[in-house]
Amino acid sequence: MLVIDLIRGHAVEEALSVLHFSPKHAARTAEKVLRSAISNIQNKDESGRVDTETLFVKEAYVNGGPSMKRVLPAPMGRAFKIRKRSNHITIIVAQREVKNKRAPVQPKAAAQPKAEKTGQAPTKSPRKKSAKKETKSATAKTASRAS
């Protein structure tokens, strides 16, 4: 959980460098999952390779997985239960929207005619709505065993 909090919301290249140089044991597994998510989004795109500079970590979380139950012998004929826990790591990578530059706006005085003294209000031209670009995302999940 500590390692995943370091990369949530960051650019992919920055997240990879943080995980690569992190001394935590879980960073190696998280790096593999992140690389898998990047590969998934690149293979999912039909038009070609996705630019990794536009990718970012949209979601990253860790959930509990199945536990292996074992028994350890204890003194006086007793037994202690041991649970070897595992977890599920989920990292979702998405592509940032590219903002298009808008056309220069004309001055209001030249664009709209003045209202006459007859009491009519000037007519307003409807604004054009910009089309939103679809955000592509890919998910990589893995289960790892916690030591």
N, C-alpha and C positions, 0 to 999 in steps of 0.2 A: 504494500500500500504506500509506503514511503517513497519508493522508486517511481511508481505510477504517478504520484502527485507532482513529481518534478517535470514531467513531460506534457501533462494535460494542457491543451490549448496552444502549444508552441509549434513552430515550423518543423517540418519533418527532419531537415538537415540538422537543425539545432538539437532536436530531441535525440537523434542518433548519436551525436557527439556527447551529449550529457550521459546517455546510457553506456556508451563505450568506455568513458573514463570514470564511471562511478565505481567505488570500491565495494558496493553491496553485491551479494551473491545473486540476488533476484534480478539485477540489471542485465545480466547475460541472457536470461530467458526473455525478459521484456524486450530486449533489442532484437532477438530472433522473431518475436511476434510482430514487432513494428516493421521489420524488413519484409515479413510475409504479407502484411497489410498493404505495404507499398507495392509489392509485386502483384497482389490481387487487383488493385485499382489500375495498374498499368495493363494487365491482361484483359481486364473488363472493358477498357476503352477500345472501341472498334476503329476509331480514326487513326490510331497510331500511339506513339509513346506520350505519356503525360509528363509535363515538365515538373520535376520534383520541387522546384522553387515555389510553385503555387500550392503545394500540398501542406496540410497541417493536421495535427492530432485533434480530431473533433471530440471524441469521447475516449476515455480510458478508465477502466475499473477492474477490480478483482473481486470475484465471488468465491464462496466456499465450494469445494468439490467433495467427492466421496472420500470417506475415511476408511483405511484398512484397520481392522481390529485385530490385535494380537494379545497374547497372554504371556506375561513374564513371571517366572517362578519367584516366590517370595519366601521368607523364613517361616518355619513351622507349618509347612504344607499349604500355605496360602498362595494366592495368585493375584497379580496386579494386571489390570487391563491397560493396554497401551493403544492409543489411537494415532496412527500415522496419517496425518492430514494431508490433503491436496487442495488445489485451488484452480479456478478458471480465470485466465487473463483475457480480457477483451479490449482490443484497441481498434477504434474506428478512425480511418483517415479519410479526409474530404478535400476537395479542391476549392480554393478561395475563388470568389467571384471576381472577375476582372471588371473594374469600373470603367465605363466608356465616358469619354469627355463629351460634355454637352455642347451643342452649337452655341455660338455667342448670341446673347439676348439683345434684341433691338431696343433702343430707347423708347419709353412709353409715349412720349410726345409725338413721335413720328408714326408709331404703330397704330394708335387709336385716334379716330376723329373726335373733335370736340363736340360736346352736346350742344344742341341749339337751345335757344331760350324758350322753346315750347314745352320744356319739362321732361323731355326724354332723357333717359340715362344712356351713357355710352355703352355700346355692345362689347362684351368680353369674348375673346376667342378661347375656345376650350384648349386646355393644356394636353399635350400628348403624353400618354402614359408610357413609361419605359418598360420594356419587356424584361422580366427577371430571367437570368440565366440559371439553368438547372444546376444544382450542386450534385456532383457525383461523389459517392462514398463507397468505401470497401471496408470489410470487417475481417479481422483475423482473430481467431480464438484458439486457445490451447489450454491444456491441463498440465499442471506441473506439480511435482511432489515437493512439499515443504519438508525440509530436514529438521 
